[in-house]
Amino acid sequence: MIKKKYSEEQEKLALIAKAMGHPARMAILQFLASQESCFFGDINEELPIAKATVSQHLKELKEAGLIQGEIEAPKVKYCINKENWKTAKRMFADFFDQHIGSKKTCC
Protein backbone atom coordinates (compact mmCIF):
# COMPACT_ATOMS: atom_id res chain seq x y z
CA MET A 1 0.00 0.00 0.00
CA ILE A 2 1.39 3.38 -1.02
CA LYS A 3 0.91 6.13 1.51
CA LYS A 4 0.06 9.58 0.23
CA LYS A 5 2.32 12.38 1.29
CA TYR A 6 1.04 15.63 2.69
CA SER A 7 1.50 18.73 0.60
CA GLU A 8 4.11 21.30 1.56
CA GLU A 9 1.28 23.72 2.34
CA GLN A 10 -0.44 21.18 4.64
CA GLU A 11 2.85 20.57 6.46
CA LYS A 12 3.48 24.30 6.93
CA LEU A 13 -0.09 25.00 8.05
CA ALA A 14 0.10 22.17 10.60
CA LEU A 15 3.44 23.48 11.92
CA ILE A 16 1.97 26.96 12.39
CA ALA A 17 -1.22 25.61 13.96
CA LYS A 18 0.82 23.49 16.38
CA ALA A 19 2.93 26.50 17.34
CA MET A 20 -0.24 28.47 18.00
CA GLY A 21 -1.79 25.59 19.94
CA HIS A 22 -0.91 26.84 23.43
CA PRO A 23 -2.45 29.83 25.24
CA ALA A 24 0.96 31.14 26.34
CA ARG A 25 2.12 31.21 22.70
CA MET A 26 -1.04 33.02 21.68
CA ALA A 27 -0.40 35.57 24.45
CA ILE A 28 3.18 36.02 23.22
CA LEU A 29 2.01 36.53 19.63
CA GLN A 30 -0.65 39.03 20.68
CA PHE A 31 1.87 40.92 22.81
CA LEU A 32 4.46 41.01 20.03
CA ALA A 33 1.85 42.02 17.44
CA SER A 34 1.10 45.10 19.55
CA GLN A 35 4.81 46.06 19.71
CA GLU A 36 7.41 46.98 17.11
CA SER A 37 9.79 44.68 19.00
CA CYS A 38 10.65 43.85 22.59
CA PHE A 39 13.20 42.09 24.72
CA PHE A 40 12.84 38.70 26.38
CA GLY A 41 12.42 40.34 29.80
CA ASP A 42 9.42 42.34 28.56
CA ILE A 43 7.75 39.17 27.30
CA ASN A 44 8.58 37.28 30.48
CA GLU A 45 6.95 40.02 32.59
CA GLU A 46 3.72 39.64 30.61
CA LEU A 47 3.29 35.93 31.34
CA PRO A 48 2.65 34.10 34.62
CA ILE A 49 5.18 31.36 33.83
CA ALA A 50 8.86 30.61 34.46
CA LYS A 51 11.60 32.09 32.25
CA ALA A 52 12.60 28.64 31.00
CA THR A 53 9.03 27.98 29.90
CA VAL A 54 8.84 31.34 28.12
CA SER A 55 12.09 30.44 26.33
CA GLN A 56 10.62 27.13 25.16
CA HIS A 57 7.49 28.84 23.83
CA LEU A 58 9.61 31.44 22.01
CA LYS A 59 11.66 28.61 20.47
CA GLU A 60 8.50 26.91 19.16
CA LEU A 61 7.20 30.15 17.66
CA LYS A 62 10.57 30.89 16.10
CA GLU A 63 10.84 27.38 14.59
CA ALA A 64 7.39 27.84 13.03
CA GLY A 65 8.63 31.12 11.55
CA LEU A 66 6.04 33.30 13.27
CA ILE A 67 8.60 35.34 15.20
CA GLN A 68 12.24 36.24 14.83
CA GLY A 69 14.90 37.11 17.35
CA GLU A 70 17.92 39.34 17.13
CA ILE A 71 20.76 39.38 19.61
CA GLU A 72 21.54 42.78 21.05
CA ALA A 73 24.10 41.68 23.61
CA PRO A 74 23.45 40.84 26.32
CA LYS A 75 19.75 40.64 25.42
CA VAL A 76 17.62 39.11 22.70
CA LYS A 77 15.00 41.24 20.98
CA TYR A 78 11.94 39.54 19.44
CA CYS A 79 9.38 40.65 16.89
CA ILE A 80 6.75 39.22 14.55
CA ASN A 81 8.17 37.86 11.30
CA LYS A 82 5.95 40.01 9.09
CA GLU A 83 6.47 38.06 5.87
CA ASN A 84 5.64 34.71 7.47
CA TRP A 85 2.76 36.32 9.40
CA LYS A 86 1.19 37.39 6.09
CA THR A 87 1.76 33.92 4.64
CA ALA A 88 0.14 32.27 7.67
CA LYS A 89 -2.81 34.66 7.44
CA ARG A 90 -3.32 33.76 3.78
CA MET A 91 -2.95 30.03 4.44
CA PHE A 92 -5.53 30.03 7.24
CA ALA A 93 -7.90 32.21 5.20
CA ASP A 94 -7.60 29.81 2.25
CA PHE A 95 -8.15 26.83 4.54
CA PHE A 96 -11.28 28.24 6.16
CA ASP A 97 -12.62 29.58 2.85
CA GLN A 98 -12.84 26.07 1.41
CA HIS A 99 -16.24 24.99 0.18
CA ILE A 100 -17.83 22.62 2.62
CA GLY A 101 -20.65 20.29 1.73
CA SER A 102 -24.19 21.66 1.62
CA LYS A 103 -25.84 18.73 3.40
CA LYS A 104 -27.32 19.70 6.75
CA THR A 105 -25.86 16.64 8.49
CA CYS A 106 -22.42 15.15 8.18
CA CYS A 107 -23.38 11.49 7.82
C-alpha positions in Angstrom: 0.0 0.0 0.0 1.4 3.4 -1.0 0.9 6.1 1.5 0.1 9.6 0.2 2.3 12.4 1.3 1.0 15.6 2.7 1.5 18.7 0.6 4.1 21.3 1.6 1.3 23.7 2.3 -0.4 21.2 4.6 2.8 20.6 6.5 3.5 24.3 6.9 -0.1 25.0 8.0 0.1 22.2 10.6 3.4 23.5 11.9 2.0 27.0 12.4 -1.2 25.6 14.0 0.8 23.5 16.4 2.9 26.5 17.3 -0.2 28.5 18.0 -1.8 25.6 19.9 -0.9 26.8 23.4 -2.5 29.8 25.2 1.0 31.1 26.3 2.1 31.2 22.7 -1.0 33.0 21.7 -0.4 35.6 24.5 3.2 36.0 23.2 2.0 36.5 19.6 -0.7 39.0 20.7 1.9 40.9 22.8 4.5 41.0 20.0 1.9 42.0 17.4 1.1 45.1 19.6 4.8 46.1 19.7 7.4 47.0 17.1 9.8 44.7 19.0 10.6 43.8 22.6 13.2 42.1 24.7 12.8 38.7 26.4 12.4 40.3 29.8 9.4 42.3 28.6 7.7 39.2 27.3 8.6 37.3 30.5 6.9 40.0 32.6 3.7 39.6 30.6 3.3 35.9 31.3 2.7 34.1 34.6 5.2 31.4 33.8 8.9 30.6 34.5 11.6 32.1 32.3 12.6 28.6 31.0 9.0 28.0 29.9 8.8 31.3 28.1 12.1 30.4 26.3 10.6 27.1 25.2 7.5 28.8 23.8 9.6 31.4 22.0 11.7 28.6 20.5 8.5 26.9 19.2 7.2 30.2 17.7 10.6 30.9 16.1 10.8 27.4 14.6 7.4 27.8 13.0 8.6 31.1 11.5 6.0 33.3 13.3 8.6 35.3 15.2 12.2 36.2 14.8 14.9 37.1 17.4 17.9 39.3 17.1 20.8 39.4 19.6 21.5 42.8 21.1 24.1 41.7 23.6 23.5 40.8 26.3 19.7 40.6 25.4 17.6 39.1 22.7 15.0 41.2 21.0 11.9 39.5 19.4 9.4 40.7 16.9 6.8 39.2 14.6 8.2 37.9 11.3 6.0 40.0 9.1 6.5 38.1 5.9 5.6 34.7 7.5 2.8 36.3 9.4 1.2 37.4 6.1 1.8 33.9 4.6 0.1 32.3 7.7 -2.8 34.7 7.4 -3.3 33.8 3.8 -3.0 30.0 4.4 -5.5 30.0 7.2 -7.9 32.2 5.2 -7.6 29.8 2.2 -8.1 26.8 4.5 -11.3 28.2 6.2 -12.6 29.6 2.9 -12.8 26.1 1.4 -16.2 25.0 0.2 -17.8 22.6 2.6 -20.7 20.3 1.7 -24.2 21.7 1.6 -25.8 18.7 3.4 -27.3 19.7 6.8 -25.9 16.6 8.5 -22.4 15.1 8.2 -23.4 11.5 7.8 
